[in-house]
Amino acid sequence: MNRAQDFIEYVRTLMFWRLRLKDEAERSPVFIPYNKVKQFIPTSTKTALAELVASGELEITRHTSPNGKEYNMYKALKAGYIVPHLLEPKGAPLTPLHLTMMRHLLHVDLPNDCETSLYFKAFQLLKNDFLRLFFTVDAFCGRVHTPVSNLKTEARKQIRLYGNPTNSLDVRQMQPTILAKILERNLGENELSTWVNAGLDVYEMLQAKAGLANRKEAKKRFFEILFNKPSNDLATLFGNVDWVHWINEYKSQPVKGNPHGQLKPHSNLAWLLQNTEVQIMQKVWEKLTNRNIPFLTVHDEIVIQQHHSTTASQLFSEVLSHEFKSFKISGSVPSTPAPKTIQKNEPILQPKITLFELQRQWYCQMLEAQFKDEPQPENTLKLGRCNSIAEANELMTKHYEKVDKEFTAYKQRLSQILFINPN
């Protein structure tokens, strides 16, 4: 058994899994604790790593954390397999409610013509065997992360759940609304809480107060300042008022409950807002589950089948009315009749792309990226005395057609793993 090659497969698999993150580069290096490296290469670890670097299979870069601790980042450099069974589920333990939510993911589908990411395609292909890897409850505040929460908005609108079209419901200005409640509890009457309780658009009020170009800019600046380290920026932009002072003070000292509070006290407010959001949304999830309404979650948003929209909206409102003086749910629409009937033994989802095609697409994409700036040959490429090829894509397609036709064992291997080129 080549443990060094197992480690390379692990690095490559982690790199692929990072595609779930927004704005994540396709070939970013990954952090792996050294004790995890030693699980793959228990003896002569540094020598084996140096050999992988020398052979051009691995890149190791040294970094320093804000607290001065040094660590390594690893990047696989050559094409090869990704192996999901090498990964372990991350995050907090799952509750029975989480397990119910996770099972609904098995019944998520998208139309054939919907454009989506390779990560979501991988989820569609692997979810029956590796569903737990696609469902994470983060240990910071308890938010649930799934391939649905990482989908772009346009693709999310096209989701089908149990074969039926869906609708989404979310709370407008959820974070400012939660903040307003917290500020009122700690300060009494204050400017921001007054705006929220009156049903005003907080971002428009801040836009006018700060003289910003538009609402979008006000929202962006508000959250940037809200979650960064304490500074005078918030007061400079929105005025030297009591709620600004409270925010800066709250972000300046350790807070019990925040797992990052000792090293990063400026994360206190992010933790408080998101943790409160989760507690509120959990009440919504429980009500939906008790009424046998399947749903998907995207933080302060729920995705339900269209024919459940009215009932789900009522349940959502019941929870929010006990939490806030004023709120607004976006996306409420009347229920649609006659949902699709799902037979007991009917497969809910047939993948729209085979694993074979997925790995071929990835490989060809990487080829195109690697050679896009190279001059194209004027003549066909000679492969031998009798064979020639005109395009790289044609070469790869024919190669995989032959694999598909002739190598049964190879196909069985691909039923569990994907093939990617990280270059």
N, C-alpha and C positions, 0 to 999 in steps of 0.2 A: 504494500500500500504506500503510495507516494503522498505523504502528509503535506509536503510543501505545495503540491498541486491542489490538494484539498483546500489549503489556505487561500490560494489564488482564486479558486471557485467561490469561496466564501466572500472575499473582497469584491469580486465581480457581482455577486448576488446582492450585497449591500448597496453597491453603486446603483444597480437597477432599481432597488426598492426606494432609493431616495428620489426617484422620479415622481413619487406621490406628493412631494413637497412643492408648493407654489414657487415659481421663479427659480427652481433648482436647475442648474446646468446639467446636461445629459451625462457628462463624464466627470463629475466632481469626485475628488478623493473622499475617503470616509475615515472616521476615527474608530480605532479598535484598541481596547485596553490591552496592555502587554500580557496580562495573565490569560486573556482570551487567545492571543497569538500563540502562547505556549501550549494551549490545549491542542492546537493543530501541529505545532512543531516543538515537542517537549524537550528535545535535546539539541545541542548545538544550534540554538535558535538564531542567534545573531549571524552565524556563519551561513545558515540556510537562507536567511533574508538577504544577505549580501550577494549570494549566488543568484537569487531571483532577480535582484536589481541588475547584476552584471549581465544576465541573459536577456535583459530587455523585457521581462515579464511583469516587473513590479516597479513602481515609483514610490519612494518614501520621502516625505517632506517633514521637517522639524518645525514645530510651532510653540509659542509661549502663550499661556492663558493670562487673563488680566491679573490673576493673583500670583503670577511669576512661575507657575508650574509648566514644565516642558512636556510635550507629547508629540506623537507621530501621527501623520495622516497617510493613508495607503491608497494607491490607485493601480488597478490592473490595466495593463497596457496592450494585451493581445486578445484576439477573439477567442471565445470559448463558452463554456456552459455557465448558466446560473442555476443554482440548486436550492429551491425553496425549503427543502427539509433540513438544510443546515441552519436556518433561521429559527429564532425563538420568539414567541409572542412578547411584546413589550407592554409597558404601562401598568396601571393598577389592576388588581384582581377584578374579575367580572362578577356582578351580582346576578340573581335570577332574571331581573328586568333587563340587564344588558344582554344576557343570553337570548332572550326573546327578540330583542332588537337585532341582534346579530343574525338570527335565523331568517329574518325578513330579507336580508341581503341576498340570500340564495335566489330570490324571486325578482331580482332587478334586471331589467332589459332595456335596450335602446333600439330604435329603428335602424334598419340596415344602412341608410344613407347618412346617419348621424356621425359627424367627425368627432373622434375622441382620441385620447392619448394611448400610447403603447402600454402604459401602466394599467389603465382601465381595461384594455383588451386582455392583458395578462390576468387581471382579476376575474373576468368573465370565464376564462379558460381554466383557471386553477381553483376557483372558489369552492368547488365540491370537495376537494381534498385538503385545501389549505385555508379555509375560511377564517380561522382564528388569526392568521397573519394579517388579514385585511381589516381587523376590528381592534381598535386601540382606545383605551380610556387613559388619558394622560394623567400622570401622577402629580402634575402641578396644580390643576384645579378640577379635574374630573370631566373635562370635555371629551366627547366621543369623536374619533376620527375614523373615517371609512373612505373607500374610493368615491362614494357619492359626495362627501363633503369636499373632495378635491376636484370635482368636476367643474368645468367652466359653466357659467350661468346658462348660456344658450343650450348646452348639452343637457344640463339638469332639467330644463323645461320639457325635454322630450322623454324623460324616464317613464318607463312602464313598470308597474308594480303588480305582481300576480297577473300579468297580461293586460292590465287596464291602464289607461292614461291617468296622469297624476296632476295634482295641484299643490302648490306650496303656500304655507301660511307662516308669516314671521311678524315679529314685533318691530314697528318703526321706532328708531332711536332707542333700542334696548339698553345700550351701555349708558347713555346720558340719563335715561329714565331710572336705572338702578342707582346711578351716582346721585341723582336728585333726592332719592329716598334716603340714601346714606347721609347726605349732607343735612337734610332736614332733621334726621334723628340726632345728629351731632351738633348742629349749629342753630337749629330752629329755622325761622324764616330767613331765606337768602335768595339772591337774584336767580341763580340757575334753577333751584327747586320751584320758584314761582313761575318761571317760564314753562317748565315741564308740566306742572299741575294745571296750568291754564290751557294746555294743549297746543302751545306754540312750538314752532320748529326751532329747536335749539341752535342748529347750524346757521339758519338764516339770522337769528338774533346775534350770534357771535360774528357772523359776516358783517352785519351792519355796525356792530360795536367796534370791530377791529379795522373796518374799512377795507376788507379783502375783496378780491375780484368777483368771487362767486361762492355759492354754498359748498361746492365740492372742495374748494381750497380751504374754507373754514373748517370743514370736517377733517381734512387731512392734517391741518396744523393743530387742531384740537387734540387728536389722538397722538400725534408725534410728541407733543409737550406733555400730555397726560401720562404717557408710559415711559418717558425718559427720566433721567436723573433730575432731582430738584434743581430748579433754576429760577431766575427772574423772568424767563421768557413768557411764562403764562401771564404774569402780571403786566408785562410790557404790552402784550398783545390784547388781553381782554380786561385789563384794569386791575388796580391794586385793591381787590375786594376780599371779603372774609373767606369765601369758598376756595379761592386761589391759595390763600395762606394755609388753609386746612389740608389741601392736597399736598403742598410742599412739605408740610410737617409730617404727614402720614407716610410719605415716601422717604423719610430721613431716619427712621428708627426701626429696629426689628419688630416684626409683628408675629405673634403666636399663630401657628397654622400655616403660614407661608413657607413651603419647603425651601425656597431660595432666600428667605428673609435675612439670614445672617450675613451672607456674602453679597446679596443684591437687594438691599432694602428698597431701592427704587422700584422693584417689581411688586411692592405691596399692593398698590392700587390695581394693577392688572390682575393680580391674584384675587383680590377682594371682589372686583366686578365680575370676573369670569366664574369664580366659585359661586357667587350669588346667582348668576345666570343659570348655572347648572342645577342648583337647588330648586329654582323656580321651574325650569324645564322638566326636571325629573317628576314634578307633580303632574305636568301635562302628559308625559310619557305614561305614567301610572294610570291616569284616567283613560287614555286611549287604549291601553292594554286591557283594562277592566271591561271596556266596551267592545273588545275583540276587533279593534280597528288597527290594521297593520300600518306601519309608518316607518319612515326613514328620518334621520335627524341631521341637521347642519347647524349646530350651535343653537341660535335662537330661532331656528326655522324648522318646521316639520314638513315632510312630503308625504301626502296621503293620496289614495285613489280618489278620483274626482267625485265619485258618488258618495264619498264620506265627507266631503268638504263642509257642508252645513253643520253636521254633528260635531266634527272636529273643531270647527271655529267656535261653536258654543262651549265646548269643553275648555278650549284654550282661554276664552273670555272669562269663564268661571274662575280659573286659577289666577289670571291677571287682575281681576277685580278685587281679589283679596290681598294683592300685593301693592297695587298702585292706585293713586287717586285719578290718574288720567293715563290712557294708553290707546294705541291704535294698532289693529292687526291688518297687515297688508296681504292681499291675495285672496280674500274671501270671495267665493263664487257659489251660486246655487248648486246643489247636488245634481248630478246627471243620472238619469234612470238607466236601468238595464245594464248592469255591469257584466262583463264577460264571465261566463261560468267556467270554472276550472275543474276538470274532472280529477278524480283522486289520483289516477295513474298517468295523467297527462304531464309530459315534461314541460315545465314552465319556460325554460330557456334553452334554445339551441344556439350555441356560439355562432356568431356571424363571421368568424374567421378561425381557421384551424391553427393549432399550435405550430404546425409545419409552415404555414403561410406567415404567421407572426414573426418567427425567427428569420425567415427569408427577407421579409420587409425590413427588419432591423439591420440585417447584414448589408442589404443593398443601400439603405439610407447612409450607413457609415461609409460605404465605398464611395458614394456620390459626394459626401462631405469631404472625404480625404483627397479625392482627385478632381474636385470641381475647378480648381485653378490651374490644373495641368493641361498642357496643349493636347488636343485629341489627335491620335494617329490618323494619317491620311489613308492608310491602307488597313486591311483587316489584319488581325493579330494571328500569326501562325503558331499553332499549338503543337505541331509535329509535321511529319511528312505529308499527312493526308488530311489534317484537321485545321480549321481556322475559325475565328470568331470575330464579329464586328463590334459588339457592345459588351461592356462589363455586365450589365444587367441581364443580357441574354445568356452570358456564361454562367452567372449565378443561378438563373432560373433552370437552365438545363442540368446543372450540377444537382440541384435539389430535386428535380424531377427524377433523376436517376437514383438518388438516395431514396426517394419516396417509393420507387418501384422495386428496387432490388434489395434494400437492407432493412429487413423486418426488425432485427434487434435494435438497430439505430432508431427506428421509429418508436419502439417501445421505450427507449431511453428518453426520447423527446416528449413522451406523454407525461413525464414528471418534471422535466427541466426545459429551460429556454436556452437559445443560443444567441449571444450578442457579441458585437464587436465594439469595444469601448473606445477605439481610436477616433 
